[in-house]
Amino acid sequence: MTDSVGRDGEAGVEVRPLSAIMGVEVTGLDLSKPLSAPDRALLDHVFNRHMVVCFRDQDLTMDELVAFSKVWGPLTEHTMPGQLRDGITQINIATNKGADGKPSGRHPDLTAMRWHTDRSWRRDPALATILYGVDVPSRGGDTLFVNCALAYDGLPEATRQRIDGMFAIHSVEYSRKTAPEGPAATEYELRNHPPTPHPLARRHPVTGKRALYIGCHAWKIEGLSESEGRELLDGLLEFATQEAYVYAHKWRRHDLLMWDNRCTLHAATPYDTENELRTMYRTVVAGGPTH
């Protein structure tokens, strides 16, 4: 697929597929400047239909990143530990850079290596996540994505019929307890974000397509025993994360990646934290109810 639109006599915006599974790359746009109405409409179209959008060769300040992110909706705070710009919770900086500017040897968030969709433990889980590659390692550090709509379509018909009316309970407490490393859920998170149900096969509000809505924040399934629900959730996750439904994004410096949390899963991958720097600026766009 190649889409292009002219921009006041400039070279134009080009949209090309990242893979046959999902995703597009967009070139010819400078996101440090306000979007024109036609460009905004084009990006809305490709975001809702291709799930992952990569903007190449962006040179953004933090304020410019926040301004672009707010085009898509209000931003949510970051509650996980991490570096925050002057205490502002709209941008989270995930980095292994030490105080001396060199690699620290520590991964900033090992829990991100689990398959998840952002903020699904909230009543109003995330619409989009935006990640900006400031420092990118020469190898490793890819971000993996699952096309959860494609995975849903690939399920046996009987399984689709079974899960269409089911709700999974997502829990920040469960997610943190089952993480291999990382902090427990805070009192603030537990008080403001109790376990909440979401459709197991969530319908996209724009395309109308159903997609599996699962991941490491999903605790159990309404109407099933915890063991039965766990077996179903684990089986669906194993099915969805097979190679046929996964796109691996190999980062380039100054890539800006935006993805649709309503119909994707994602996971971080390892890199050489002792010798290579990886610094990512992250914003999360708030979503709405899932049903």
C-alpha positions in Angstrom: 0.0 0.0 0.0 1.2 3.5 -0.8 -0.9 6.6 0.0 0.3 10.1 -0.6 -1.1 13.5 -0.2 0.3 16.8 -1.4 1.2 19.5 1.1 1.1 23.0 -0.3 3.6 22.2 -3.1 6.0 20.2 -0.8 7.1 16.7 -1.7 4.1 15.2 0.1 3.5 12.6 2.7 4.1 9.0 1.9 2.7 6.0 3.7 4.2 2.6 3.2 3.5 -0.8 4.9 5.9 -1.9 7.6 4.9 -5.5 7.3 2.2 -7.7 5.9 0.9 -8.3 9.4 0.4 -4.7 10.5 1.8 -1.2 10.6 2.8 1.6 8.3 5.7 4.1 8.1 5.0 7.7 7.4 7.6 10.0 5.8 7.5 13.6 4.7 6.0 15.0 7.9 7.7 17.2 10.5 5.8 16.5 13.7 7.5 19.5 15.5 5.0 21.7 13.5 1.2 21.7 13.8 -0.6 19.2 11.6 -2.7 20.5 8.7 -6.3 19.3 8.5 -5.6 16.9 5.6 -2.6 15.4 7.3 -4.5 15.0 10.5 -7.3 13.2 8.6 -4.8 10.9 6.8 -3.1 10.0 10.1 -6.4 9.3 11.7 -7.3 6.9 8.8 -4.0 5.0 8.9 -3.9 4.8 12.7 -7.3 3.2 13.0 -6.7 0.8 10.2 -3.1 -0.2 10.5 -2.6 -0.1 14.3 1.1 0.9 14.4 2.3 4.1 12.8 6.0 4.9 12.5 7.2 8.4 11.8 10.8 8.5 10.6 13.5 11.1 11.2 11.7 13.3 13.8 13.7 15.8 15.8 11.4 16.7 18.7 11.8 18.6 22.0 9.7 17.3 24.9 7.3 20.1 24.5 6.8 19.3 20.8 6.3 15.6 21.7 3.6 16.6 24.2 1.9 18.9 21.7 1.8 16.2 19.0 0.5 13.6 21.6 -2.3 15.9 22.7 -3.6 16.0 19.1 -5.0 12.5 19.8 -6.6 13.3 23.1 -5.8 14.1 26.8 -2.7 12.5 28.2 -2.6 10.2 31.2 -0.2 10.3 34.1 2.6 7.7 34.5 2.4 5.9 37.8 5.2 3.4 37.3 8.6 4.5 38.6 10.7 6.3 36.0 12.3 9.6 35.1 9.8 12.4 34.8 10.5 15.8 33.3 10.6 18.2 36.3 7.9 16.1 37.9 5.5 16.4 35.0 3.8 13.1 34.6 2.9 13.4 30.9 6.3 12.2 29.7 8.0 9.1 31.1 11.7 8.7 30.2 12.7 5.0 30.0 16.5 4.8 29.8 19.6 2.9 31.0 21.7 6.1 30.9 23.4 6.7 34.2 24.2 10.0 35.9 27.5 10.0 34.0 25.8 9.7 30.7 27.0 6.1 30.1 25.1 2.8 30.1 24.2 1.8 33.6 23.8 -1.9 33.0 20.2 -1.8 34.3 17.1 -2.2 32.2 14.6 0.6 33.1 11.5 -1.7 33.1 11.8 -5.5 32.9 8.1 -5.8 33.4 7.6 -4.3 29.9 9.0 -7.6 28.4 5.6 -9.2 29.1 2.9 -9.1 26.5 0.4 -6.3 27.5 -1.8 -3.5 26.3 -1.3 -0.3 28.2 -3.4 0.6 31.1 -6.0 -2.2 30.6 -6.3 -2.3 34.4 -8.1 1.1 34.2 -11.8 1.6 33.6 -10.7 3.9 30.7 -7.6 2.1 29.3 -5.2 3.8 27.0 -6.2 4.7 23.4 -2.7 5.2 22.1 0.9 5.0 23.3 3.6 7.2 21.6 7.2 6.3 22.0 10.1 8.4 20.7 13.5 6.9 20.1 16.2 9.3 21.4 19.0 6.8 21.9 18.7 3.5 20.0 21.0 0.5 20.4 22.7 -1.0 17.4 21.1 -4.4 18.0 18.3 -5.6 20.2 15.7 -3.5 22.0 13.1 -4.2 19.3 9.4 -3.7 20.2 7.1 -6.6 19.4 3.5 -6.1 18.4 0.5 -8.5 18.0 -2.2 -7.8 15.6 -5.0 -8.9 17.9 -7.7 -8.5 15.3 -5.9 -10.8 12.9 -5.4 -13.3 15.8 -9.1 -13.1 16.7 -10.0 -13.9 13.1 -7.6 -16.8 13.1 -9.4 -18.5 16.0 -11.7 -21.5 15.4 -15.3 -20.4 14.9 -16.3 -22.2 18.0 -13.8 -20.3 20.1 -14.9 -17.0 18.7 -18.5 -17.8 19.5 -17.5 -18.8 23.0 -15.5 -15.7 23.9 -17.6 -13.0 22.2 -19.8 -12.4 25.2 -17.1 -13.0 27.8 -15.4 -10.3 30.1 -11.9 -10.6 31.5 -11.1 -8.9 34.8 -8.0 -6.7 34.5 -6.1 -5.9 37.7 -3.0 -3.8 38.4 -2.5 -5.7 41.6 -2.5 -9.0 39.8 -0.2 -7.7 37.1 2.4 -6.4 39.5 2.3 -9.5 41.7 2.9 -11.8 38.8 5.7 -9.6 37.3 9.2 -11.2 37.5 10.7 -8.0 38.8 9.3 -4.6 39.5 7.4 -2.7 42.2 4.1 -3.7 43.8 1.0 -1.7 43.0 0.9 1.4 45.0 -1.8 2.4 47.4 -2.8 5.2 45.0 -3.2 2.7 42.1 -5.2 0.2 44.2 -7.5 3.0 45.5 -8.1 4.6 42.1 -8.0 1.5 39.8 -9.8 -1.5 41.3 -10.1 -4.7 39.2 -12.2 -3.9 36.2 -14.0 -5.9 33.4 -13.3 -5.5 29.7 -14.6 -7.6 26.8 -12.4 -10.5 26.0 -13.1 -9.8 22.3 -13.2 -6.0 22.1 -14.9 -4.3 19.2 -13.0 -1.4 17.7 -15.1 1.8 17.9 -14.0 3.0 14.4 -13.5 -0.2 12.3 -16.0 -2.4 14.1 -13.6 -5.3 14.1 -13.2 -7.5 17.1 -9.8 -8.1 18.6 -8.5 -10.1 21.5 -8.1 -7.9 24.6 -5.8 -9.8 26.8 -2.2 -9.6 28.1 -0.5 -9.7 31.5 -2.9 -7.4 33.2 -5.8 -9.8 32.6 -6.4 -11.7 35.8 -9.5 -13.9 35.4 -12.8 -14.3 33.5 -16.2 -13.5 34.7 -18.4 -16.6 35.1 -15.5 -19.0 35.2 -13.4 -20.4 38.1 -10.0 -18.7 38.4 -8.2 -21.8 37.1 -10.6 -22.2 34.1 -10.3 -18.5 33.3 -6.5 -18.7 33.6 -6.4 -21.6 31.2 -8.4 -19.8 28.6 -6.5 -16.6 28.9 -3.1 -18.4 28.7 -4.3 -20.4 25.7 -5.5 -17.2 23.9 -2.2 -15.4 24.6 -0.2 -18.4 23.3 -2.3 -18.4 20.1 -2.1 -14.7 19.5 1.6 -14.4 20.0 2.6 -16.9 17.4 4.8 -15.6 14.6 2.0 -15.2 12.1 0.5 -12.4 14.1 3.6 -10.6 15.4 5.5 -7.6 13.9 8.9 -6.8 15.3 9.8 -3.1 15.1 13.6 -2.5 14.7 14.2 1.0 15.9 16.0 3.7 14.1 17.2 6.8 16.0 14.4 9.5 16.0 11.6 7.1 15.1 8.4 8.1 16.7 6.1 5.1 17.1 2.4 5.3 17.8 0.2 2.3 18.4 -3.5 1.5 19.0 -3.9 -0.2 22.4 -7.5 -1.2 21.6 -6.4 -3.9 19.2 -2.7 -4.7 19.8 -0.4 -6.2 22.4 3.2 -5.2 22.7 6.4 -6.3 24.5 9.9 -5.0 24.9 12.9 -7.2 24.1 16.4 -7.3 25.6 19.5 -5.3 24.6 23.0 -4.8 25.8 22.4 -2.5 28.8 26.0 -2.6 29.8 27.4 -1.2 26.5 24.5 0.4 24.5 22.3 3.3 25.4 18.5 3.1 24.8 16.5 6.2 25.8 12.8 6.4 25.0 10.3 9.3 25.7 6.8 8.0 26.2 3.4 9.5 26.4 0.0 7.7 26.7 -3.2 9.1 25.3 -6.3 8.4 27.4 -9.1 6.2 26.1 -12.6 5.7 27.1 -14.8 2.8 28.3 -14.5 -0.5 26.4 -18.2 -1.4 26.5 
